[in-house]
């Protein structure tokens, strides 16, 4: 579920702290809870190249009181229902093995343990989803670049291992995306690469919004790439000089 309220590095911990306090009130101080932040929230928690996300997806392990706690925090701060949600579990990049390969982030109010996803596993997930109209490709570029800048470069072997640990193999990840990650790893210091892919994602999103305006309820996960490719060819045809 996407929110119309942006989550930032500055407010992420605040909302998690408020959630922990509310959960403690409802469930008591002896009932622990665990959240694994996924996708954009995990990127915000670990990296500096993204300013915000509109998605707060998570794997939640807690008593039923956590749902009320989430809603109470949402009501208090004007967040939409389900501002922290498990909708991600219905996407193709979800796997229960994420729990096994998550990493510790912080504990709030001594009761809420928050974990995130390590770099190579975030990349594996984003390769699996491979959405050209979201932040998937630019996030991969940002993660690779930031690790290079911090002298902790990522290797193809690490990413290959993460893909296989999560999904068993590269099945379901296109050859195009496999070539993409190989290319990005070869040029981690190219500062223009992130902006290039981000601009392409924004353009793709605009194309999809216009398509959906003209063709309601037609676009879905199975045909989005074809829609974008057709729009790209149409745009190229318009820009070709007349003979």
Secondary structure, 3 states (H helix, E strand, C coil): CEEEEEEEHHHHHHHHHHHHHHHHHHHCCCCCEEEEEEHHHHHHHHCCCCCEEEECEEEEECCCHHHHHHHHHHHHHCCCCCCCECHHHHCCCCCHHHCCCEEEEEEECCCEEEEEECHHHHHHHHHHHCCCCCCHHHHHHHHHHHHHHCCCCCCHHHHHHHHHHHHCCCCCCCHHHHHHHHHHHHCCCCCHHHHHHHHHHHHHHHHHHHHHHHCCCCCCCCCHHHHHHHHHHHHHHHHCCCC
